[in-house]
């Protein structure tokens, strides 16, 4: 496989994982005791990138809530929406850049094949 294509494909998968993780975090931001996930990118052999998903165990905000049995403290999720939205936007741009790399590699291959014909 062409190195640019292989590299861009692995990056598409990795940034897709980051976008999915961020969407899941945003969807569960108001859930009690939810712990967000974080995606770390690591180098792979042969010019690739690998996504590693890990759960962030930091505590969420604690709030006092009235219940039928009186009041109690409840831990909310540890999701920071500002961080999630900015990270998601950045991951989307990286995804688009790698998609453009695939399109350019395809056009270059097509040009080489047209020269040969």
N, C-alpha and C positions, 0 to 999 in steps of 0.2 A: 504494500500500500504506500502511496506517496506520503512522505513525512508530514507535510502541511495538512493533508486530509486527516491523517491519523491523529495528529495533535488537536486539530479543530473539533473532531468528533468526540474525543475524550473530554475536551473542555465544554462542549455542548451538554454532555451528560452531567458533568460536575455542576455547571451553573444551573441546569434544570433541577438538580437535587437541591441546590441552595434556594431557588425560587419556590419549590414545593415546601421546603422546611419553613421558610418565611411565611408562606400562605397558611400553613398549619398553625404557626405561632399566633398569627393575627386572628385566625378563627377561634382560637382558644384563649384569647387574651382576657376574657371576662370569666373564665372558669376558675373555680376555687381550687387551690393547690396544684394547678397546672405548672409544670416545669418546661420551659422552652428548650428547643433543640438548636444547636449551632453546627454549622457545616464548615469543616476545615479542609482546605485544598492541599494535597501533597503531590510532590513529583512522583511520576511513575517512570519505570525504565522505558526506553524507546520513545522519548519526547511526548509523554502524556501527562495527564493530571488526574488525580483520584480524589473523590469526595469522601470524607470521613464524617459521619454524623455522630454527635455526642450530646447528651442531655446536660443542661446547665443546672446544677443543684443549688444555686443561690436562693435564699428565701425570698418570697414575694412580700408585698406590703401586708401588714396585719391591720385589720379593721375590727371595730367593735360593732356587733350586730345584735339587735333585739330578736329573740326567738320566743316560742311559746313557753319555754322553761326559764325565761329570763334572758340576760345578755351573755354573750360569749364572744371571744376573739376568734376571727377567721382569717386564715392566710389566703391572700389572693394569688394570682399567677405572677411570675417574675418577668413577664413580657413587657418590654418597653416599645410602644407602638412607633415612636419617632425613629428609634434604631431600626426597627423592622422595615418601615417604609423606605427609609434611605438606603438600607442594604438591599432591599428588593429592587429598587430603581437601578442601583449600580450593577447588580447581578443581571438584570434585564439588558442593560447596555453591553455588558461583556458577552452575553449570549448572542446579541445581534452582531457584535464584532466578529465572533467566531463563525457565525452563519455567513457573513460576508466573506470570510477567509475561504470557506468551502465553495462559495459561488465563484470566487476569483480563481481558485485552483481548478475548478471545472472548466472555466472559460479558457484557461491556459492550456489545459489538456486538449480541449477541442481545437484550439489554434494549432497546436503541434500536429494533431492528426490531420487537419486540413492542409498543412504544409506538405505532409508526406503523400497525400493523395494526388 
